[in-house]
Amino acid sequence: MDFSKLAAQRAAKEQQTAEPPAAPAAAGKAPRRQGGTPSKRQGWKAATFYVRPETLAQLRRVVGLRKLEGGAGDLSDAVEEALQAWLNQAGEG
């Protein structure tokens, strides 16, 4: 066994890990997205739902068309809008 080779590899590895880590983000500040708006993680809750494949495909098409027309938003915004409309119609909004 070549101990000098192992020692050199270990030294190189220790040197790589000895570099100081990047400075942490400032405490108390909300993460910023590219557009300067706060992240959805600040006021939104994650949820998982099952939908039919054709429903998801149609939702993606509609959101994509909105983006092409210059509108903002993503799937989360579209689902939120649809659920709010449904809840208001049901009298729960």
Summary of the structure (lengths in Angstrom):
residues: 93
radius of gyration: 24.2
end to end distance: 72.4
largest distance: 76.3
contacts: 143
relative contact order: 0.06
helix: 54%
strand: 2%
